[in-house]
Amino acid sequence: MGWRARATAMLAVAAVLWLLAAAATGDADAGELERAFPIVEPDYGHTKLRLAKEGLEAIQRIKTPIAAVSVIGPYRSGKSFLLNQLLTLSCDKGFGVGHMRDTKTKGIWVWGTPIELDIDGSVVSVLYLDTEGFESVGKSNVYDDRIFALATVLSSVLIYNLPETIREADISRLSFAVEIAEEFYGRVKGQDVAFEPAKLLWLIQRDFLQGKSVQQMVDEALQRVPNNNGEKYIDEINQIRDSLAVMGDNSTAFSLPQPHLQRTQLCDLEDKELDPLYLERREQLKQIVSSMIKPKIVQGRTLNGTEFVTFLGQILEALNKGEIPSTGSLVEVFNKVILERCLKVYNEMIGRAGLPVSVDKLQQFHDLAKDEARRLFDKQHFGKHHAAQSIFKLDEEIKKVFRNFGQANEYQSSKLCEARFSECEDKMEQLQVLKLPSMAKFDAGFIVCNQSFEMDCVGPAKESYQRRMSKMLARSRALFIKEYNNKLFNWLVIFSLVMVVIGRFVVKFFLLEIAAWVMFAFLETYTRLFWSSESLYYNPVWHIVVSTWETIVYSPILDLDRWAIPIMAALSFLAIYWRCLGGRKGIARSLLPLYSGSYRSSSRPRTD
């Protein structure tokens, strides 16, 4: 028992050590996330953006719905310090502050540990994003536009941090945000909320506003500017002003006084050393930001960490597309899923046609399916002004699908018509080799074959196969008629000889034998001397013979070609039975047999 106790103790110690190591690892992981990570970096030319793996891994760990708060603004306007204040972080622990050291904010950075909020009964992880400032040295305006556009699309709350006042350039920079809002604004108000543009928070850091509230200052800045000379730039700015005024319910204005006169020493000061009014307004700002936060909704559902990273990659690819970031490219990203949904509806509806079908019927199904797909797209698509490209793509994809259905319809039609044609061809070949030729039976088979072909062969291949069918049937009919007279003539000759044999040796009926010899002589002499093969078919007497033959050989009740052998066997049996069992005794005296007993007793030699 001692070794068992020692083993149990060793296992317990190992378990405790494992738990401690796991706890230490968890603490280490949590500690590693307590810092800022880049999620988007500039490329080598500092014009386009690319993903940063380290920051994306931090976001992918988040399993709850995500909301993002981004701060944008001019270079060295206090964005990083503002974020640290909202997160209650000191400068040495939070985002890098420019006046304290060389700025680290190149591209877009995220604070590794999200703030969890309870929003409408659900836990939402709030990410705080720091963006590279506008108008810094060594960058192009297009690069700034991409940073601004990406922050606009990713964020639930977009804080536009402006020092002192609002300039024309600040309003102009909002053109992309306005376009995004205009493109998606109509869908937001519906029940199917698929993408909600960021709420805009105008944050103006200024100690005094000359007796005006910050909201009044923003309203005045958004008033139209007279443009008597018709300058294009002023018209564009006025259009942005009009759109921002319409979006008034999607934006808020707030002022924040300077925390301290010595801005370069802000990172070294504690809260008790900052302006009390600033501290009060800072707390109010935190509450306002918290009240504006909503989880990011894309394609009708909230995003967790992995989905947020995927969404980020799609948007970044769209913004990097072309030389200038395009709202139309973003609309295409959001419409992609809807296009797939519309194409699925189109495929399902046109698939109900049940190939093969006629070209007209397939076109009808195509028109109905296309109308339904376009109706669904018009109902669910994004973009008021930039959806034309998506509509064009939908039409092109529908054309491809319809073209594939057309090719499949041709293949199925050819396959079906070829099968029916082959069946008819085999049927005609069988009718050519009838034992007892019958025009009525040939015509009946001809009609049934033609009717089945007309009924079953459908689709685009029908017309070509109809021509082939007509030629084949005409050729078969001509060949049958050509052989019909010869076969019928030969069968009549054989029939006359058979009746001679039966009349002489089986029933010994003199009149039957004479009639058979007369028929044989007529067929072998008169018809060959006075009727040609061409005139035979048109001779009235021959028509009587043919009609009689057709009546005997084929009728809806009896097909002699099929039952000839059984009937001949039955007649042969009856004849033998009648001959052997004295069936002729009862009629011997009433008939005129060719031979009688008197002939047997006669000494005169036979002359036959």
Secondary structure, DSSP 8 states (H G I E B T S, - for coil): -HHHHHHHHHHHHHHHHHHHHHHHHHHHHHHHTSSEEEEEEE-TTSSSEEE-HHHHHHHHT--S-EEEEEEE-BTTSSHHHHHHHHHT--TTTSS--TTTSS---SSEEEESS-EEEEETTEEEEEEEEEE--BT-TT--HHHHHHHHHHHHHH-SEEEEEEESS--HHHHHHTHHHHHHHHHHHHHHTSSS--B---EEEEEEE-S--TT--HHHHHHHHTS----TT--HHHHHHHHHHHHHHHGGGGEEEEEE--S-S-GGGGGG--GGGS-HHHHHHHHHHHHHHHHH----EETTEE--HHHHHHHHHHHHHHHHSSSS--HHHHHHHHHHHHHHHHHHHHHHHHHTT-SS--HHHHHHHHHHHHHHHHHHHHHH---SSS-HHHHHHHHHHHHHHHHHHHHHHHHHHHHHHHHHHHHHHHHHHHHHT-SS--HHHHHHHHHHHHHHHHHH--STTHHHHHHHHHHHHHHHHHHHHHHHHHHHHHHHHHHHHHHHHIIIIIS-BHHHHHHHHHHHHIIIIIHHHH--HHHHTT-HHHHHHHHHHHHHHB-SS-BHHHHHHHHHHHHHHHHHHHHHTTGGGGTTTTS-BS--HHHHH--S----
